[in-house]
Amino acid sequence: MRKFLYLFTILLIFSCDGPVARKPVNTSTPKLVKSTIERNKELLELEVGIIFGLVRKDTTHTYLNSKTGAWYYYETKNDSTSYLPKDEDIVTLTYNIMTLTNDTIYSAKEIGVQQIKVDKPSLFKGLRNTFTLLKENEKATFLYPSSLAFGYHGDNNKITPNTPIKSSVQILKIEKNNSN
C-alpha cells in the first residue's frame, strides 16, 4: 500500500506542469476582411448612385450634400436666425423614416417628439450627424445610404439590412447650453 501511495504522490508531482497554451483553431483571414471591405464599398457606390439618380430627377428641390455623405433639401427655411445646434444643446425635433420611394416605414407620429442632447448618440448615425445642420423651425428631407442609416443589421423590426432611407426632420426648439 505504501508503494502505491509513493507512486501516486510521484505521479501527482510530475503531472502538474501547469497550463499549456493552445494554438488558435482559426487564424485571421485577410481575404475575408478584404472581400467584406470590397463588398461594402460596392454597396455604398450602388446606393450613392441610386441617391444621386433621385437627386438628378427631382427638379423641384435644390439638394445640398452634407459632409457626412447625406443629400438633403429644405422644406421650410428659417432666415430669421443663424443659430445652429452645438454640443450640449438640447434639440426638440420630429422626424419620420421612409424608403427612397416614399413608402412610410415609421411616421413622425409613431416616433413622436424627441428631445436630443446634441453630442449624445441616441439616434441613428446619419440623423445624429445631420440634424445639427438645421436651425429652429426649419424642416429638411435627408437621403441616407444604408451605412448612415441602420447599416448591415437594420433596426431589427421594420428596416431590413442595408436599406437606404429618406427622413424628413423638423427642428421645433433649440435649448442653448449656457456655456455656448
C-alpha positions as CSV (number, residue, x, y, z in Angstrom):
1,M,0.0,0.0,0.0
2,R,2.9,2.3,0.8
3,K,4.4,1.7,-2.6
4,F,1.1,2.7,-4.2
5,L,1.0,5.9,-2.1
6,Y,4.6,6.8,-3.1
7,L,3.9,6.1,-6.7
8,F,0.7,8.1,-6.7
9,T,2.5,11.1,-5.0
10,I,5.3,11.0,-7.5
11,L,2.8,10.8,-10.4
12,L,0.9,13.7,-9.0
13,I,4.0,15.9,-8.6
14,F,5.3,15.3,-12.1
15,S,2.0,15.5,-13.8
16,C,1.3,19.1,-12.6
17,D,3.2,21.1,-15.2
18,G,0.7,24.0,-15.4
19,P,-1.5,25.2,-18.2
20,V,-0.3,24.7,-21.7
21,A,-1.3,27.3,-24.3
22,R,-3.5,26.1,-27.1
23,K,-2.7,27.1,-30.7
24,P,-5.5,29.1,-32.3
25,V,-8.1,27.0,-34.2
26,N,-8.7,29.7,-36.8
27,T,-6.3,32.3,-37.9
28,S,-7.2,35.8,-39.2
29,T,-8.2,35.6,-42.8
30,P,-7.2,38.8,-44.6
31,K,-9.1,37.5,-47.7
32,L,-12.4,37.6,-45.8
33,V,-11.7,41.1,-44.4
34,K,-10.7,42.4,-47.8
35,S,-13.7,40.8,-49.5
36,T,-16.0,42.4,-46.9
37,I,-14.5,45.8,-47.3
38,E,-14.8,45.5,-51.1
39,R,-18.5,44.4,-50.8
40,N,-19.2,47.3,-48.5
41,K,-17.6,49.7,-51.0
42,E,-19.6,48.3,-53.9
43,L,-22.8,48.5,-51.9
44,L,-22.1,52.2,-50.9
45,E,-21.2,53.0,-54.5
46,L,-24.5,51.4,-55.7
47,E,-26.6,53.3,-53.1
48,V,-24.9,56.6,-53.7
49,G,-25.6,56.1,-57.4
50,I,-29.3,55.5,-56.7
51,I,-29.5,58.5,-54.4
52,F,-27.7,60.7,-57.0
53,G,-30.1,59.5,-59.6
54,L,-33.1,60.5,-57.4
55,V,-31.4,63.9,-56.8
56,R,-30.9,64.5,-60.6
57,K,-34.5,63.5,-61.4
58,D,-36.0,65.8,-58.7
59,T,-36.1,69.2,-60.4
60,T,-38.4,70.8,-57.8
61,H,-35.9,70.8,-55.0
62,T,-32.3,72.1,-54.6
63,Y,-30.3,69.4,-52.9
64,L,-27.2,70.0,-50.8
65,N,-24.6,67.4,-49.9
66,S,-23.6,67.1,-46.2
67,K,-20.0,66.5,-45.1
68,T,-21.0,63.0,-43.9
69,G,-22.5,61.8,-47.2
70,A,-26.2,62.5,-47.0
71,W,-28.1,64.6,-49.5
72,Y,-30.9,67.0,-48.3
73,Y,-33.2,69.8,-49.3
74,Y,-35.0,72.3,-47.2
75,E,-38.8,72.1,-47.0
76,T,-39.0,75.1,-44.6
77,K,-36.1,77.5,-44.2
78,N,-35.7,80.0,-41.3
79,D,-33.7,83.1,-42.3
80,S,-34.6,85.0,-39.1
81,T,-31.9,83.2,-37.0
82,S,-28.4,82.0,-37.7
83,Y,-28.0,79.8,-34.6
84,L,-27.3,76.1,-35.3
85,P,-27.3,73.5,-32.5
86,K,-24.0,73.0,-30.8
87,D,-22.6,70.4,-28.3
88,E,-24.6,70.1,-25.1
89,D,-27.6,71.9,-26.6
90,I,-31.0,70.1,-26.3
91,V,-32.9,69.9,-29.5
92,T,-36.6,69.1,-29.7
93,L,-37.3,67.6,-33.1
94,T,-39.6,65.3,-35.1
95,Y,-38.7,63.0,-37.9
96,N,-40.0,60.2,-40.0
97,I,-38.4,57.4,-41.8
98,M,-39.3,56.4,-45.4
99,T,-37.9,54.3,-48.2
100,L,-36.3,56.1,-51.1
101,T,-39.6,55.5,-53.0
102,N,-41.6,57.5,-50.2
103,D,-43.2,54.5,-48.5
104,T,-43.5,55.3,-44.8
105,I,-41.6,52.9,-42.5
106,Y,-42.1,55.0,-39.3
107,S,-44.3,58.1,-39.3
108,A,-43.3,61.2,-37.3
109,K,-46.4,60.5,-35.1
110,E,-45.2,56.9,-34.5
111,I,-41.7,58.1,-33.5
112,G,-43.1,61.1,-31.5
113,V,-41.4,64.3,-30.5
114,Q,-37.8,63.7,-29.5
115,Q,-35.6,65.7,-27.2
116,I,-31.9,65.0,-28.0
117,K,-28.7,66.3,-26.5
118,V,-26.6,67.2,-29.5
119,D,-23.4,65.3,-28.7
120,K,-25.1,62.2,-27.3
121,P,-25.6,59.2,-29.8
122,S,-29.3,58.4,-29.3
123,L,-30.3,58.5,-33.0
124,F,-29.1,56.5,-36.0
125,K,-25.8,57.7,-37.3
126,G,-27.0,59.7,-40.3
127,L,-29.6,61.7,-38.4
128,R,-27.2,62.2,-35.5
129,N,-24.7,63.8,-37.9
130,T,-27.2,65.9,-39.9
131,F,-29.9,67.4,-37.7
132,T,-27.3,69.9,-36.5
133,L,-27.4,71.5,-40.0
134,L,-30.9,72.8,-39.2
135,K,-32.0,75.9,-37.3
136,E,-35.1,76.3,-35.1
137,N,-38.3,76.0,-37.1
138,E,-36.6,74.5,-40.1
139,K,-37.6,71.3,-41.9
140,A,-35.5,69.3,-44.4
141,T,-35.6,65.9,-46.1
142,F,-32.5,63.8,-46.0
143,L,-31.4,60.9,-48.1
144,Y,-29.1,58.4,-46.4
145,P,-27.2,55.5,-47.8
146,S,-27.6,52.4,-45.6
147,S,-24.2,52.9,-44.0
148,L,-25.5,56.2,-42.5
149,A,-28.9,54.6,-41.7
150,F,-29.2,51.3,-39.9
151,G,-26.4,49.5,-41.6
152,Y,-25.9,45.8,-42.2
153,H,-28.3,44.8,-39.4
154,G,-31.3,47.0,-39.9
155,D,-33.3,48.1,-36.9
156,N,-34.4,44.5,-36.1
157,N,-38.0,45.5,-36.8
158,K,-39.3,47.2,-40.0
159,I,-36.0,48.3,-41.6
160,T,-34.2,45.4,-43.3
161,P,-30.4,45.2,-43.5
162,N,-28.6,47.5,-46.0
163,T,-31.6,49.7,-46.6
164,P,-31.0,53.3,-47.7
165,I,-33.6,55.6,-46.2
166,K,-35.2,59.1,-46.5
167,S,-36.1,61.1,-43.5
168,S,-37.9,64.5,-43.0
169,V,-36.6,66.2,-40.0
170,Q,-38.1,69.3,-38.3
171,I,-36.4,71.2,-35.5
172,L,-39.0,72.5,-33.2
173,K,-36.9,74.1,-30.5
174,I,-33.2,74.5,-29.5
175,E,-32.4,74.9,-25.9
176,K,-29.0,76.5,-25.8
177,N,-26.5,75.3,-23.2
178,N,-25.5,78.2,-21.0
179,S,-21.8,77.7,-21.8
180,N,-22.4,78.2,-25.6
